[in-house]
Amino acid sequence: MATKTLGVKQGAPRTKAKTAPVKSERRIVETAQEARGGEPGPSVLALLIVSTIAAGFVLAIVWFMFFRT
C-alpha cells in the first residue's frame, strides 16, 4: 500500500525563504529562528576568555587586600 505525501516531493531540499524583518511600531519583529540565525564566531570565545581572566584578577586583588593573613 503506497503512502500519500500530500504533494511534497520525497527528498526535496528544504530552502529557507529570505524574508525581510517586519517593523512594528519602530521595533523589528523577527521569528525565533531568524533571531538565532547569527553565528557567534571567535570573537565571543575571545570575550569569554578575557572576561574570565579579568574576573580572576579582580578576585585575586580583593583576596590579597582583605583576606590575606
N, C-alpha and C positions, 0 to 999 in steps of 0.2 A: 504494500500500500504506500503510495507516494504522499509525502507531506507537502502542504501548501506553504509557500514562503511569503504570501501576501504582497507580491510584486517586488520584493527585494531580491536582487541577484545574489546568489551564493558566492562568496569570495570577492565581492565588490569592495574596493578600497573605500575607507571612510575618510572623507575630507571635511575639514573644519571650515565652515563658511566664515569668511572675513567680514565682520560687521563693524561699523563704527560705533564707538561708545555713545550712549544716549545721554543727552543733557536734560536734566530735570531740575528746574529752579536753581540754575547756576552750579549744580553738582553733577559730576559724571557718574552715571549708573552703569555698572558692568555686572555680568553674571559672575558667580563664584569661580567658574572655570577660567574666565577671562582675567580675573583679578589675580589668580595664582599662576598665570602663564609665564611670568618672568623667571629667568634662571638666576640664581643667586651669584654665581661666579666666584672667582678667587678673592674679590675684594671683601666679601662677607667673612671668609676664613681669616683674612689678614686682620680685619676689625676685631674678630673674636679673640685672636691670639694677642693682639696688642692690648685690648681692654682687660684680658685676664692677667697679663703681666703687670699692667698698671695697678690693678686691684691688689695684686700680691705685694707690690712695693708699698702701697698705702697701708696695708695691714701690717707689714713689717715695720714701717716707721712708727705707727701707733703702738705696736708692741714694744719696740725699743724705747719709746718715750715714756710709756706709762706702766708697763708690766715687767720691766727688766729688774731683776733683784741684785 
